[in-house]
Amino acid sequence: MNAQRFKKLASTLYIQVIVGLTAGILLGHFYPDIGVELKPLGDLFIKLIKMLLAPIIFASVVVGIARMGSVKETGRVGAKAMIYFEICSTIALVFGLIVVNVMKPGVGMNIDPAHIDTASIKSYTQAAEHNTTLEFLMNIVPNSVVGAFAQGNMLQIILFSLLFSFALNRLGRKVAPLIEGLDMFLHGMFGVVRIVMHLAPIGAFGGIAFTIGKYGIGTLNSFAELMIAVYLTCFLFVVLVLGTVTRYCGVPLWGFLKYIKDEILIVMGTASTEAVLPQMMLKMEAMGCQKKIVGLVLPTGYTFNADGTAIYLTMAAIFIAQATNVDMTIWDQLGILGVMLLTSKGSAGVAGAGFVALAATLASMHKIPLSGLVLLVGIDRFLNEARAVTNLIGNGIATIAVAKWEGALDVEQMKLAFAAAAAGHELPMPKPVEPASTAPVTLVSEPSARRVVDAMAERGGAA
């Protein structure tokens, strides 16, 4: 019995990822040269997932919105999601600002910006030059639909998916076979995701081995206070802010975290939330959030609801100011917060997005030395794990909140999904919710039209 239980436990993704992370940390620490060479393992896993993102996002948005049957309903859901995103992002920025001022992790370092070699941050500062609000808005519209899918630009794919969905809504019942075909295609894509997820332990192993091997655990000692401050802030934000949201929605926070524990561990190993987006979409639908909500809110949240990145931005900026002895008044700090409300949204799809957004903020303020970014290069990968996990949890809970707001959250289905996940069983998928009508209101229904024709024929015969 114990042997069977051990075999069942060892076959779960959760345990396999933990083993991969542990092995990667040990290998990276004791054999750093080998650890650095294992980076392609993590990169390959992320590439496999990114390969699936564009078609999954497109099909999810199209099927979900087409089944809503109303453009007005889509607009209402999108507006509610954006309101939620802005409130949570602002709270995250304020949280980071408060903790970094209380803990003061950079005070006493006395760094002279004039003596900092900025060669290591040149790529980030150059990217920040193009990270303006106008560039961000212009980049939402792709040069071509094919280009958007080829580049995997999430915002561009969402825009095209929305327009295509609205067009299908106007065509009515005749496009029902196409929508059903896209739904079946989506099920097939999620099948591919399940296959790829078997490689998650290897990806986590390679990703964490590279991080430890390249930067070393010793790197953490020099910036221990900043590390502790960031991780503590992320923890408090999840428990206090996101926990409050889940309580309002009738969802236990700890139950939800256990439900997505596999995805949390994978993000910790790969430092990428994109690595688990398809699986998160599947799990959110399985726990009772309607497909139409999941398909619209979750992918959009990856751009507009980066709570962990918001926390990191304020803490990193004030840390640099403290380390370089730059005096920041409360008004200066509020000014930075206001700028970050924009820059934190403008870095979607950019490698090292958090770093680029931070560089853009510092460059626009002319108060904190841009060269201070060098102080964060060595530990950014470790900080990225905290902000990525927080982003993941935040977007999952954002989907729950909007679903609850829309009356599209099935609590009984959630309990079934949580119980199945805890027991290691296959997740029960909810029955699809059919729209009230997929035809434009101006069309006459088929039975009614037939009755009219028959009546006219009878009158003609009587005449």
C-alpha positions in Angstrom: 0.0 0.0 0.0 2.8 2.4 0.9 4.6 1.5 -2.3 1.5 2.3 -4.4 1.0 5.5 -2.5 4.6 6.5 -3.1 4.4 5.6 -6.8 1.2 7.7 -7.1 2.8 10.7 -5.3 6.0 10.5 -7.4 3.9 10.6 -10.6 2.3 13.9 -9.8 3.6 17.0 -11.5 3.9 18.9 -8.2 6.5 16.4 -6.8 8.4 16.1 -10.0 8.8 19.9 -10.3 10.0 20.1 -6.7 12.6 17.3 -7.4 13.7 19.2 -10.5 14.0 22.5 -8.6 16.0 20.9 -5.8 18.3 19.0 -8.2 18.8 22.3 -10.2 19.7 24.3 -7.1 22.3 21.7 -5.9 23.8 21.3 -9.4 24.0 25.0 -9.9 25.7 25.5 -6.5 28.2 22.7 -6.6 28.9 22.6 -10.3 28.1 26.2 -11.6 29.8 25.7 -15.0 27.5 22.8 -15.7 24.5 24.7 -14.4 25.1 27.6 -16.7 25.2 25.2 -19.7 21.7 23.9 -18.8 20.0 27.2 -19.7 18.7 25.7 -23.0 16.5 23.2 -21.1 14.5 26.0 -19.5 14.4 28.1 -22.7 13.2 25.1 -24.7 10.3 24.4 -22.4 9.3 28.1 -22.5 9.5 28.0 -26.3 7.3 24.9 -26.5 4.6 26.8 -24.4 5.0 30.0 -26.4 4.4 28.0 -29.6 0.9 27.2 -28.3 0.0 30.7 -26.9 -1.2 32.4 -30.0 -3.7 29.8 -31.3 -5.0 29.1 -27.7 -5.6 32.8 -27.0 -7.2 33.4 -30.4 -9.6 30.4 -30.1 -10.4 31.1 -26.4 -11.3 34.7 -27.0 -13.3 34.0 -30.2 -15.3 31.1 -28.7 -15.9 32.8 -25.4 -17.1 36.1 -26.9 -19.0 34.6 -29.8 -21.0 32.6 -27.3 -21.8 35.7 -25.3 -24.1 36.7 -28.2 -23.7 40.4 -27.3 -21.0 43.0 -28.0 -22.4 45.0 -25.1 -21.7 42.1 -22.8 -18.2 41.9 -24.0 -17.6 45.6 -23.4 -19.1 45.3 -19.9 -16.8 42.4 -19.0 -13.8 44.2 -20.4 -14.6 47.4 -18.6 -15.0 45.6 -15.3 -11.7 43.8 -15.9 -9.8 47.1 -16.6 -11.3 48.7 -13.4 -10.1 45.8 -11.3 -6.7 45.8 -12.9 -6.1 49.5 -12.3 -7.2 49.2 -8.6 -5.0 46.2 -7.9 -2.0 47.6 -9.7 -2.3 50.9 -7.8 -2.6 49.1 -4.4 0.5 47.0 -5.4 2.5 50.1 -6.1 1.5 51.7 -2.8 2.3 48.5 -0.9 5.8 48.4 -2.4 6.3 52.1 -1.6 5.3 51.7 2.1 7.4 48.6 2.8 10.6 50.0 1.1 10.3 53.2 3.1 9.8 51.2 6.4 12.6 48.6 5.8 15.0 51.0 4.0 17.1 48.2 2.3 19.4 50.6 0.4 20.3 53.0 3.2 24.0 52.9 4.2 25.3 51.5 0.9 26.6 54.9 -0.1 27.1 54.1 -3.8 28.6 56.8 -6.0 26.7 56.8 -9.4 29.7 58.4 -11.2 31.8 55.3 -10.6 29.3 52.7 -11.9 30.0 50.9 -15.1 26.7 51.0 -17.1 27.8 48.6 -19.9 25.7 45.7 -18.4 22.4 47.7 -18.6 22.9 49.2 -22.1 20.3 46.9 -23.7 17.7 47.8 -21.1 18.2 51.6 -21.4 18.0 51.4 -25.2 14.8 49.4 -25.0 13.4 52.0 -22.5 13.8 54.8 -25.1 11.1 53.1 -27.1 8.9 52.3 -24.1 6.7 55.3 -24.3 2.9 55.4 -23.9 2.4 56.3 -27.6 4.7 53.5 -28.8 2.7 51.1 -26.6 -0.7 52.2 -28.0 0.6 52.1 -31.6 2.0 48.7 -31.1 -1.5 47.3 -30.2 -2.4 47.4 -33.9 -0.3 44.8 -35.9 1.1 45.5 -39.3 -0.4 42.2 -40.3 -2.5 39.5 -38.7 0.1 36.9 -39.7 2.8 39.0 -38.1 1.0 39.2 -34.8 0.7 35.4 -34.6 4.3 34.9 -35.8 5.7 37.2 -33.2 3.3 36.0 -30.5 2.4 39.6 -29.6 -0.4 39.0 -27.0 -2.1 42.4 -27.3 -2.2 42.3 -31.0 -3.7 38.8 -31.0 -6.3 39.8 -28.5 -7.3 42.9 -30.6 -7.7 40.8 -33.8 -9.6 38.1 -31.8 -12.0 40.7 -30.5 -12.7 42.1 -34.0 -13.2 38.6 -35.4 -15.6 37.7 -32.6 -17.7 40.8 -33.2 -17.9 39.9 -36.9 -19.0 36.4 -36.1 -21.7 37.8 -33.7 -23.2 39.8 -36.6 -23.3 36.8 -38.9 -25.6 34.9 -36.5 -26.5 31.3 -36.6 -24.7 30.4 -39.8 -21.3 30.6 -38.2 -22.2 28.1 -35.4 -20.2 25.3 -37.1 -17.1 27.5 -37.2 -17.5 28.3 -33.5 -17.9 24.6 -32.7 -14.9 23.8 -34.8 -12.8 26.4 -33.0 -13.9 24.9 -29.7 -12.8 21.4 -30.7 -9.5 22.9 -32.0 -9.1 24.5 -28.5 -9.6 21.1 -26.8 -6.9 19.7 -29.1 -4.5 22.5 -28.2 -5.1 21.9 -24.5 -4.3 18.2 -25.2 -0.9 19.3 -26.6 -0.4 21.5 -23.5 -0.9 18.4 -21.3 1.8 16.6 -23.3 4.3 19.5 -23.1 3.7 19.9 -19.3 5.4 16.5 -18.8 8.6 18.4 -19.6 8.0 21.0 -16.9 10.3 19.3 -14.3 13.1 19.4 -16.8 12.5 23.0 -17.7 12.4 24.0 -14.0 15.6 22.0 -13.4 17.5 23.8 -16.3 16.1 27.2 -15.4 17.0 27.2 -11.7 20.4 25.5 -12.4 21.3 28.3 -14.7 20.2 31.0 -12.2 22.2 29.5 -9.3 25.2 28.6 -11.5 25.5 32.1 -13.1 24.8 34.4 -10.2 25.5 32.1 -7.2 23.8 31.9 -3.9 26.5 34.2 -2.5 25.0 37.0 -4.6 22.0 37.0 -2.4 24.0 37.9 0.7 24.9 41.4 -0.5 21.3 42.3 -1.2 19.6 40.1 1.4 17.6 43.1 2.8 16.2 44.0 -0.6 15.4 40.3 -1.3 13.6 39.9 2.0 11.7 43.2 1.5 10.5 42.2 -2.0 9.5 38.7 -1.0 7.8 39.9 2.2 5.8 42.6 0.3 4.6 40.1 -2.3 3.6 37.7 0.5 1.7 40.4 2.3 0.0 41.6 -0.9 -1.2 38.1 -1.7 -2.5 37.4 1.8 -4.0 40.8 2.7 -5.2 42.2 -0.7 -5.8 39.2 -2.9 -7.0 37.2 0.2 -9.6 39.9 0.8 -10.8 39.5 -2.9 -11.1 35.7 -2.6 -13.0 36.0 0.6 -15.5 38.3 -1.1 -15.8 35.8 -4.0 -16.4 32.9 -1.6 -13.1 31.2 -2.7 -10.6 30.0 0.0 -7.2 31.6 -0.8 -5.2 28.6 0.5 -7.5 26.2 -1.5 -6.8 28.2 -4.7 -3.1 28.3 -4.1 -3.0 24.5 -3.6 -5.1 24.2 -6.7 -2.5 26.0 -8.8 0.6 24.7 -6.9 2.0 23.0 -10.1 1.9 26.3 -12.0 3.5 28.2 -9.1 6.4 25.9 -8.9 7.0 25.9 -12.7 7.0 29.8 -12.7 9.5 29.7 -9.8 11.8 27.5 -11.9 11.4 29.3 -15.3 10.7 32.8 -14.0 8.1 33.1 -16.7 4.3 33.3 -16.3 3.8 32.6 -20.0 5.1 29.1 -19.4 1.8 28.2 -17.6 -0.8 30.5 -19.3 -2.5 27.6 -21.3 -2.7 25.4 -18.3 -4.0 28.3 -16.1 -6.8 28.9 -18.7 -7.7 25.3 -18.5 -7.7 25.2 -14.7 -9.7 28.5 -14.3 -12.4 27.1 -16.6 -12.3 23.7 -14.7 -12.9 25.5 -11.4 -16.1 27.1 -12.6 -15.2 30.4 -14.3 -17.0 30.5 -17.6 -15.0 30.2 -20.8 -16.0 33.7 -22.0 -14.6 35.3 -18.8 -11.4 33.2 -18.8 -10.6 33.8 -22.5 -10.9 37.6 -22.2 -9.7 38.4 -18.7 -6.7 36.1 -18.1 -4.6 36.9 -21.3 -5.4 40.6 -20.9 -4.3 40.5 -17.3 -0.8 39.4 -18.4 -0.4 42.9 -19.8 -2.5 45.1 -17.6 -2.4 43.4 -14.2 1.2 42.7 -13.3 0.9 43.1 -9.5 4.3 41.6 -8.8 6.0 43.8 -11.3 4.2 46.9 -9.8 5.6 46.0 -6.3 9.1 45.4 -7.8 9.1 48.8 -9.7 8.4 51.0 -6.7 10.7 49.1 -4.3 13.6 48.9 -6.9 13.4 52.6 -7.7 13.4 53.8 -4.1 16.1 51.2 -3.3 18.4 52.8 -5.9 17.6 56.2 -4.5 18.5 55.1 -1.0 21.7 53.3 -2.1 22.9 56.4 -4.0 21.9 58.9 -1.3 19.3 60.6 -3.4 16.8 62.5 -1.1 13.2 61.7 -2.2 10.3 63.7 -0.7 6.9 62.2 -0.4 5.9 64.2 -3.5 8.8 62.8 -5.5 7.7 59.3 -4.6 4.1 59.9 -5.5 5.3 61.3 -8.8 7.2 58.1 -9.4 4.1 56.1 -8.5 2.1 58.1 -11.1 4.6 57.5 -13.8 4.7 53.8 -13.0 1.0 53.4 -13.4 1.8 54.0 -17.1 5.2 52.4 -17.6 4.2 49.2 -15.9 1.6 48.7 -18.7 3.9 49.6 -21.6 6.4 46.7 -21.4 4.3 43.7 -22.5 6.1 41.3 -24.8 9.6 42.8 -24.0 12.3 40.6 -22.7 13.2 41.7 -19.2 9.9 43.7 -19.0 10.3 44.7 -15.4 13.8 46.0 -15.9 12.8 47.9 -19.1 9.8 49.5 -17.3 12.1 50.5 -14.4 14.6 52.0 -16.8 11.8 54.0 -18.6 10.6 55.3 -15.2 14.0 56.5 -14.0 14.8 58.0 -17.4 11.6 60.1 -17.4 12.0 61.3 -13.8 15.6 62.6 -14.0 15.8 62.3 -10.3 17.2 58.9 -9.6 20.4 58.0 -11.5 19.8 55.5 -14.3 23.2 54.0 -13.7 21.9 52.6 -10.4 20.2 49.9 -12.3 23.5 48.1 -12.3 23.0 47.4 -8.6 20.0 45.1 -9.5 21.5 43.2 -12.4 22.9 40.4 -10.3 19.8 39.7 -8.3 17.1 40.6 -10.8 16.6 36.9 -11.7 15.9 36.1 -8.1 13.6 39.0 -7.7 11.9 38.0 -10.9 10.7 34.8 -9.4 8.8 36.6 -6.6 7.2 39.1 -9.0 6.3 36.4 -11.6 4.6 34.2 -9.0 2.7 37.2 -7.6 1.6 38.1 -11.2 0.4 34.5 -11.7 -1.7 34.4 -8.5 -3.0 38.0 -9.1 -4.2 37.2 -12.6 -5.9 34.0 -11.5 -7.7 35.8 -8.7 -8.6 38.7 -11.1 -10.3 36.1 -13.3 -12.3 34.8 -10.3 -13.2 38.3 -9.3 -14.6 39.4 -12.7 -16.4 36.0 -13.0 -18.0 36.6 -9.6 -18.9 40.2 -10.6 -20.6 38.9 -13.7 -22.4 36.0 -12.0 -20.3 33.6 -14.1 -18.6 31.7 -11.2 -19.9 28.2 -10.3 -19.0 27.6 -6.7 -20.1 24.0 -6.7 -17.9 23.3 -9.7 -15.0 25.0 -7.9 -15.4 22.7 -4.9 -15.4 19.7 -7.2 -12.3 20.9 -9.0 -10.4 21.6 -5.7 -11.3 18.2 -4.4 -10.2 16.5 -7.6 -6.9 18.4 -7.7 -6.2 17.5 -4.0 -6.9 13.8 -4.7 -4.7 13.8 -7.8 -7.7 13.0 -10.1 -8.4 14.5 -13.5 -10.2 17.8 -13.3 -13.9 17.8 -14.0 -14.8 20.1 -16.8 -18.0 22.1 -16.5 -20.8 21.8 -19.1 -20.5 24.6 -21.7 -22.9 27.5 -21.2 -24.8 28.1 -24.4 -25.8 31.7 -25.3 -29.4 32.7 -25.3 -29.1 33.5 -29.0 -26.3 33.8 -31.5 -28.4 35.5 -34.1 -28.8 39.3 -34.6 -32.1 40.5 -33.2 -33.2 41.8 -36.6 -33.5 38.3 -38.0 -36.7 36.3 -38.0 -36.3 32.8 -36.5 -36.5 29.9 -39.0 -39.8 28.3 -37.7 -41.5 31.7 -37.7 -40.3 32.4 -41.2 -41.7 29.0 -42.4 -45.1 29.8 -40.8 -45.3 33.1 -42.6 -44.4 31.5 -46.0 -47.1 28.8 -45.4 -49.7 31.4 -44.5 -48.9 33.4 -47.6 -49.2 30.2 -49.7 -52.6 29.4 -48.2 -53.9 32.9 -49.0 -52.6 32.7 -52.5 -54.4 29.4 -53.0 -57.7 30.7 -51.5 -57.5 33.7 -53.9 
